[in-house]
Amino acid sequence: MQVLGQKLRSRAKELGFSNAEVARRAGLSERRYGFYVTGDREPDLSTLLRICKVLTTTPNALMGISEDGKEGSSRNALAERLRLASRALSENDLQLLVVQAEALVLHRGRSK
């Protein structure tokens, strides 16, 4: 469960959360959550899902595998970063970003 602990620490750091904050938001004691972070214990499924909700991630991501069963790819990581960044955008800015992405796709399709 070392992978889980590492992923928990990494994801919390990305979001700017302390272990105490993740534990509080997931409805866990700091001590119990600490066991998961250190790899001393593993959470049951319902606890894992609560932690995933707090960390806005999936069980597969926390276990170090992607949705297709392979190791997490840089493409998946980039898509996740984009998804998280989009949450902070206004609706107008998000619409602009979508238009830009669609224009890039269209441009790349024509240049092939």
C-alpha positions as a LaTeX table, in Angstrom:
\begin{tabular}{lrrr}
\hline
Residue & $x$ (\AA) & $y$ (\AA) & $z$ (\AA) \\
\hline
Met1 & 0.00 & 0.00 & 0.00 \\
Gln2 & 3.02 & 2.26 & $-0.33$ \\
Val3 & 1.72 & 3.38 & $-3.73$ \\
Leu4 & $-1.57$ & 4.46 & $-2.17$ \\
Gly5 & 0.23 & 6.42 & 0.54 \\
Gln6 & 2.45 & 8.15 & $-1.99$ \\
Lys7 & $-0.53$ & 9.01 & $-4.22$ \\
Leu8 & $-2.50$ & 10.33 & $-1.24$ \\
Arg9 & 0.37 & 12.62 & $-0.24$ \\
Ser10 & 0.96 & 13.76 & $-3.81$ \\
Arg11 & $-2.68$ & 14.49 & $-4.59$ \\
Ala12 & $-3.26$ & 16.34 & $-1.32$ \\
Lys13 & $-0.17$ & 18.45 & $-2.02$ \\
Glu14 & $-1.44$ & 19.27 & $-5.53$ \\
Leu15 & $-4.67$ & 20.54 & $-3.99$ \\
Gly16 & $-2.93$ & 22.33 & $-1.13$ \\
Phe17 & $-4.52$ & 20.12 & 1.54 \\
Ser18 & $-2.85$ & 18.93 & 4.71 \\
Asn19 & $-3.45$ & 15.38 & 5.94 \\
Ala20 & $-5.62$ & 16.85 & 8.67 \\
Glu21 & $-7.76$ & 18.69 & 6.10 \\
Val22 & $-8.24$ & 15.60 & 3.94 \\
Ala23 & $-9.14$ & 13.57 & 7.02 \\
Arg24 & $-11.64$ & 16.17 & 8.21 \\
Arg25 & $-13.31$ & 16.49 & 4.80 \\
Ala26 & $-13.54$ & 12.69 & 4.48 \\
Gly27 & $-15.01$ & 12.33 & 7.96 \\
Leu28 & $-12.00$ & 10.45 & 9.32 \\
Ser29 & $-9.77$ & 10.95 & 12.32 \\
Glu30 & $-6.31$ & 12.28 & 11.53 \\
Arg31 & $-4.81$ & 9.12 & 13.01 \\
Arg32 & $-6.87$ & 6.79 & 10.83 \\
Tyr33 & $-6.09$ & 8.76 & 7.68 \\
Gly34 & $-2.44$ & 8.81 & 8.72 \\
Phe35 & $-2.38$ & 5.00 & 8.62 \\
Tyr36 & $-3.40$ & 5.13 & 4.96 \\
Val37 & $-0.81$ & 7.78 & 4.11 \\
Thr38 & 2.00 & 5.79 & 5.72 \\
Gly39 & 0.84 & 2.54 & 4.13 \\
Asp40 & 0.29 & 0.85 & 7.49 \\
Arg41 & $-3.33$ & 0.11 & 6.65 \\
Glu42 & $-5.59$ & 0.19 & 3.64 \\
Pro43 & $-9.06$ & 1.75 & 3.59 \\
Asp44 & $-12.21$ & $-0.22$ & 2.91 \\
Leu45 & $-14.03$ & 0.61 & $-0.31$ \\
Ser46 & $-16.48$ & 3.11 & 1.16 \\
Thr47 & $-13.67$ & 4.97 & 2.93 \\
Leu48 & $-11.54$ & 4.96 & $-0.23$ \\
Leu49 & $-14.46$ & 6.45 & $-2.17$ \\
Arg50 & $-14.90$ & 9.22 & 0.43 \\
Ile51 & $-11.20$ & 10.04 & 0.20 \\
Cys52 & $-11.42$ & 10.06 & $-3.60$ \\
Lys53 & $-14.29$ & 12.52 & $-3.45$ \\
Val54 & $-12.27$ & 14.87 & $-1.25$ \\
Leu55 & $-9.21$ & 14.57 & $-3.49$ \\
Thr56 & $-11.32$ & 14.77 & $-6.69$ \\
Thr57 & $-9.74$ & 11.63 & $-8.08$ \\
Thr58 & $-10.51$ & 7.96 & $-8.69$ \\
Pro59 & $-9.54$ & 4.78 & $-6.87$ \\
Asn60 & $-7.56$ & 3.73 & $-9.96$ \\
Ala61 & $-5.55$ & 6.94 & $-9.87$ \\
Leu62 & $-4.78$ & 6.47 & $-6.17$ \\
Met63 & $-3.70$ & 2.88 & $-6.79$ \\
Gly64 & $-1.36$ & 3.99 & $-9.57$ \\
Ile65 & $-3.27$ & 2.58 & $-12.51$ \\
Ser66 & $-5.17$ & 4.35 & $-15.24$ \\
Glu67 & $-8.71$ & 3.62 & $-16.35$ \\
Asp68 & $-7.46$ & 1.22 & $-19.03$ \\
Gly69 & $-5.41$ & $-0.81$ & $-16.55$ \\
Lys70 & $-2.01$ & 0.58 & $-17.57$ \\
Glu71 & 0.28 & 2.72 & $-15.52$ \\
Gly72 & $-0.92$ & 6.33 & $-15.44$ \\
Ser73 & 0.19 & 8.16 & $-18.55$ \\
Ser74 & 1.39 & 11.71 & $-18.97$ \\
Arg75 & $-1.60$ & 12.31 & $-21.27$ \\
Asn76 & $-4.00$ & 11.30 & $-18.49$ \\
Ala77 & $-2.13$ & 13.53 & $-16.05$ \\
Leu78 & $-2.34$ & 16.48 & $-18.44$ \\
Ala79 & $-6.05$ & 15.91 & $-19.03$ \\
Glu80 & $-6.59$ & 15.79 & $-15.27$ \\
Arg81 & $-4.66$ & 19.04 & $-14.80$ \\
Leu82 & $-6.79$ & 20.68 & $-17.47$ \\
Arg83 & $-9.98$ & 19.39 & $-15.86$ \\
Leu84 & $-8.95$ & 20.73 & $-12.46$ \\
Ala85 & $-7.86$ & 24.09 & $-13.85$ \\
Ser86 & $-11.17$ & 24.45 & $-15.67$ \\
Arg87 & $-13.02$ & 24.36 & $-12.35$ \\
Ala88 & $-11.54$ & 27.74 & $-11.45$ \\
Leu89 & $-12.59$ & 29.40 & $-14.71$ \\
Ser90 & $-15.70$ & 31.47 & $-15.23$ \\
Glu91 & $-18.24$ & 30.11 & $-17.68$ \\
Asn92 & $-17.15$ & 32.66 & $-20.30$ \\
Asp93 & $-13.48$ & 31.74 & $-19.90$ \\
Leu94 & $-14.36$ & 28.06 & $-20.10$ \\
Gln95 & $-16.29$ & 28.64 & $-23.33$ \\
Leu96 & $-13.27$ & 30.47 & $-24.74$ \\
Leu97 & $-10.98$ & 27.60 & $-23.77$ \\
Val98 & $-13.28$ & 25.08 & $-25.49$ \\
Val99 & $-13.34$ & 27.18 & $-28.67$ \\
Gln100 & $-9.53$ & 27.38 & $-28.59$ \\
Ala101 & $-9.19$ & 23.62 & $-28.09$ \\
Glu102 & $-11.63$ & 22.91 & $-30.92$ \\
Ala103 & $-9.72$ & 25.31 & $-33.20$ \\
Leu104 & $-6.47$ & 23.53 & $-32.37$ \\
Val105 & $-8.03$ & 20.14 & $-33.17$ \\
Leu106 & $-9.37$ & 21.49 & $-36.46$ \\
His107 & $-6.00$ & 23.05 & $-37.34$ \\
Arg108 & $-4.09$ & 19.83 & $-36.55$ \\
Gly109 & $-6.56$ & 17.82 & $-38.63$ \\
Arg110 & $-5.99$ & 20.03 & $-41.68$ \\
Ser111 & $-2.20$ & 19.95 & $-41.40$ \\
Lys112 & $-1.98$ & 16.14 & $-41.58$ \\
\hline
\end{tabular}
